[in-house]
Amino acid sequence: MIPIHKLAGDGQLPGPLEGRQICDQVDLELVRSWLYRCRTEHDLSCKGPSLHYTSTIGGNIRVLDVRCRRVVTAPENCQFIALSYVQCQPFKSLKSNTLNPLGKPKDLEIPPETELPATIEDAIRVTSELEIDYLWVDALCLIQDDPDYLASQIPRMGEIYTSAIMTIIAAGSKDSWSPLPGLRAGSRLVRKVAQQVGESRWANVLPRSQQAINASLWNSRAWT
């Protein structure tokens, strides 16, 4: 037997025994409203510690500026989104963190859209559409051929994720080349099918988020 529940009306919050319609593609406007509510109503309860900066390369956090698609040193009071995902075979990640004439790390261009794994490219799109300027992705922001930089940054992973305003968890993806479910047309495999019955709409109950996460490949990995 497939469990079903009644759907809340359009524009209404679900009641205790109701659900909301889940479309084939994610409603980023709804996500924006969640972020706005978090910022305006949750006071300090949703704010993590601020990132700490030093003048040395090893102490700097790098982030991807999604507006110009370049990896830059995180500005002061940087608001950013972090990505947690399942890695797979390597791709053309960033390397050669050289210095400019002033002794500061150069901004680095990321690979073209066609060369980036779909999970990362989709995360860039989500970040941009949520009107956030910066995204942190380990494969792009941890310069891969700089052992000293990696050694200084890997111990700060907890600080980085805690300081993000939100984290995109690609728990529905089998690897980094899989798109984020629900962003691209046809990418959401688990769907809610609604049926009108009299004056009410009913639909199948989707797995709870925690159940889906617990059963995911992402949950079995020790890395980000």
C-alpha positions in Angstrom: 0.0 0.0 0.0 1.3 3.4 -1.0 0.9 6.0 1.8 -0.9 9.2 0.7 -1.7 12.5 2.3 -3.8 15.6 1.7 -2.1 18.5 0.1 -2.3 22.1 1.4 -4.0 24.6 -0.8 -2.0 26.8 -3.2 -0.1 29.4 -1.3 -1.0 27.9 2.1 1.3 26.3 4.7 0.7 22.6 5.3 -1.3 21.7 8.4 -0.3 19.0 10.8 -1.5 16.1 8.6 -1.0 17.8 5.2 1.8 17.9 2.7 2.8 20.4 0.0 3.1 19.8 -3.7 6.6 18.9 -4.8 7.1 19.9 -8.4 9.5 18.2 -10.8 11.9 21.2 -10.5 12.9 22.9 -7.3 11.2 26.1 -6.3 14.2 28.4 -5.7 11.9 31.3 -4.9 10.7 29.2 -1.9 14.3 28.6 -0.9 15.0 32.3 -1.1 12.0 32.9 1.3 13.5 30.4 3.7 16.8 32.2 3.7 15.1 35.6 4.2 13.1 34.2 7.1 16.3 32.7 8.7 18.1 36.0 8.4 15.2 38.2 9.7 13.5 36.0 12.3 16.1 33.6 13.8 18.5 36.1 15.3 21.8 34.5 16.4 20.4 31.0 16.5 21.3 30.4 12.8 24.5 32.3 12.7 27.7 30.4 12.8 31.1 31.8 13.8 32.8 34.2 11.5 35.7 33.1 9.4 39.1 34.3 10.7 41.6 35.7 8.2 45.4 36.1 8.3 47.7 37.8 5.8 49.4 34.6 4.9 48.4 32.3 2.0 48.0 29.4 4.4 45.4 31.2 6.4 43.2 32.5 3.6 40.0 30.9 2.6 39.4 30.8 -1.1 35.8 30.9 -2.5 34.3 30.9 -6.0 32.9 34.2 -7.1 29.9 32.9 -9.1 29.4 36.2 -10.9 32.7 36.1 -12.7 33.5 32.4 -12.3 36.9 33.0 -10.6 38.3 31.6 -7.3 39.2 34.5 -5.1 40.3 35.2 -1.5 37.2 35.4 0.6 36.4 39.1 1.4 35.8 40.2 5.0 32.4 39.1 6.3 32.0 36.9 3.3 28.6 35.3 2.9 28.9 32.1 1.0 27.2 28.7 0.3 29.1 25.5 0.7 28.7 22.3 -1.3 28.9 18.8 0.1 28.8 16.0 -2.5 30.1 12.6 -3.6 33.4 12.9 -5.4 34.4 10.6 -8.2 37.1 10.4 -10.9 39.2 13.6 -11.1 38.5 16.4 -13.4 40.4 19.5 -14.3 40.6 21.0 -10.8 42.4 24.2 -9.9 46.1 24.2 -9.5 49.2 26.5 -9.4 48.3 29.0 -6.7 50.9 31.5 -7.8 51.5 35.0 -6.3 50.9 38.3 -8.0 53.6 41.0 -7.9 52.2 42.2 -4.5 52.7 38.8 -3.0 49.0 37.9 -2.8 47.3 34.9 -4.3 46.1 35.4 -7.8 42.5 35.0 -8.7 42.1 31.8 -10.6 39.7 31.1 -13.4 37.7 27.9 -13.1 37.3 25.4 -16.0 34.6 26.1 -18.6 31.0 25.0 -17.9 31.4 22.0 -20.2 34.4 20.7 -18.2 32.9 21.0 -14.7 31.0 18.1 -13.1 27.2 18.6 -13.2 26.9 18.7 -9.4 29.3 21.6 -9.1 27.9 23.5 -12.1 24.4 23.1 -10.7 25.6 24.4 -7.3 27.0 27.5 -9.1 23.6 28.1 -10.7 21.8 27.6 -7.4 24.1 30.0 -5.6 23.7 32.6 -8.3 19.9 32.3 -8.4 19.7 32.6 -4.6 21.5 35.9 -5.0 24.6 34.8 -3.1 27.9 35.8 -4.6 30.2 33.1 -3.3 30.3 29.3 -3.3 32.9 27.0 -1.5 33.7 23.7 -3.2 36.7 21.7 -2.1 37.8 20.7 -5.5 38.0 24.3 -6.7 38.8 26.2 -3.5 41.5 23.9 -2.1 44.4 24.4 -4.5 45.3 20.9 -5.4 49.0 21.1 -6.1 49.9 23.3 -3.1 50.7 20.9 -0.1 51.2 23.8 2.4 47.9 25.4 1.4 46.1 22.0 1.7 47.7 21.3 5.1 46.4 24.7 6.4 42.9 24.4 5.0 41.8 20.8 5.5 41.8 21.2 9.4 39.5 24.2 8.8 36.8 22.2 7.0 34.5 22.3 10.1 34.9 26.0 10.4 34.2 26.5 6.7 30.9 24.5 6.7 29.8 26.1 10.0 30.4 29.6 8.6 28.4 29.0 5.4 24.9 30.6 5.3 23.7 27.2 4.0 25.1 24.0 2.6 23.9 22.3 -0.5 24.1 18.5 0.2 24.0 16.5 -3.0 22.7 13.4 -1.2 20.6 12.4 -4.2 23.6 12.2 -6.6 25.7 9.1 -7.1 28.8 11.1 -8.0 29.9 14.6 -8.9 28.9 14.2 -12.6 25.3 13.7 -11.6 23.1 16.8 -11.7 21.4 18.1 -8.5 18.0 16.4 -8.5 15.2 18.9 -9.3 17.2 21.6 -10.8 17.4 20.5 -14.4 14.2 19.2 -16.1 13.8 15.5 -15.7 16.5 15.1 -13.1 14.2 14.4 -10.1 13.6 10.7 -10.1 11.4 10.5 -7.0 8.2 12.4 -7.7 5.0 13.3 -6.0 1.9 12.5 -8.1 -1.3 14.5 -7.1 -4.9 13.5 -7.7 -8.0 15.7 -7.2 -10.6 13.9 -5.1 -13.7 16.1 -4.6 -12.6 19.4 -3.2 -9.2 18.1 -2.0 -6.0 17.1 -3.6 -4.1 14.0 -2.5 -0.7 12.7 -3.3 1.8 9.9 -2.5 4.0 10.6 0.6 7.7 11.0 -0.3 10.4 9.5 1.9 11.4 11.7 4.8 14.5 13.7 4.2 16.5 11.9 6.9 15.5 8.5 5.6 16.7 9.5 2.1 20.0 10.9 3.5 20.6 7.8 5.6 20.2 5.6 2.6 22.4 7.7 0.3 25.8 7.0 -1.0 26.8 10.5 0.3 26.1 9.4 3.8 28.6 6.5 3.5 31.5 8.8 2.6 33.9 10.2 5.2 34.9 13.2 3.0 32.8 16.1 2.1 
